[in-house]
Amino acid sequence: MARKVRSVRVPETLEYLDLSGIVGECEKYLRDLESATMLKNEGNREAAKALLRSRQADLGRRVGHKILEACVEYGKKKHE
């Protein structure tokens, strides 16, 4: 049985996080997943695997960059 969470501590830096940008990156990743599925269905498994590996690394890097931008923006506002 799942436990209900009553309170969650959220870092203040999330206030500056570009959520629409992160959702956009996830949308791009989903399109690439569809492309990889089509490649796999056509018999090109190696190309599908390569596409997924490169896109996963790229998605992680881009989301990490969005989080870093939020931390920098938070730092700027905090020291004003």
N, C-alpha and C positions, 0 to 999 in steps of 0.2 A: 504494500500500500504506500502511495506517495505521501510525503509530508508536505504540509502547506507552509510556505514561508511567510512570516508575518512582517518582517522588516528586512530591508536590504540596505547595506551601506554602499552608496554609489559615489565614486570619486568625483570631485568637483570638476575635474578636467573633461568629463563627459559632456558638460554643458557646451563645450566648444567643438565637439565632435561633429563632423560633416556626415550625418547619417544618410542623406540622400546620395552622397558620393559613394559611400560604402555599398548601398543598395544597388547603385549603378554598376559597380565593379562585380557584384554578385550576379547581376543580370548578364553581363558579358561572359562570365564564367559559365552560366547555364547555357548560353548559346554555343559556347565551345564544347560543352558536354554533348549537346545535340549533334554537333559536327563530328565529334569523335565517335558517337554511336553510329552515324551514317557511314563513316570511314570503316568502322569495324564490320558493319553489315555488308559492305562492298568487298570485304576480304582483305582490307589493308590494316591489319592489326597493329603493325609497328608504327605506322603514321598516327593511328589513334592514340597509342600509348605515349608517343613523343609529344603530341599536342596536349594531352592531359598533364604530363610532367611539367612541361614548360608553362602552361597556364596556371597550374597550382602554385608554382614558385612565384609567378608574376602576381597572382592574387594576394599571396601572403605579403609580398613586398609592398604592394599598393595599399593594402589595409594597414600595414605597419606604418607606412608613411602618413596616412590620414590620422592615425593615433598620435604620431610624433608632432604633426601640425597642431593638433588639439592641445598637446602638452605645452608647446611653445606659446600658443595664443594665451593659454591659462597663465603661464609665467609672465607674459607681458602685462596682462590685466592685473595680476597680483602685485607687481612691483610698480604700478603707476601711482 
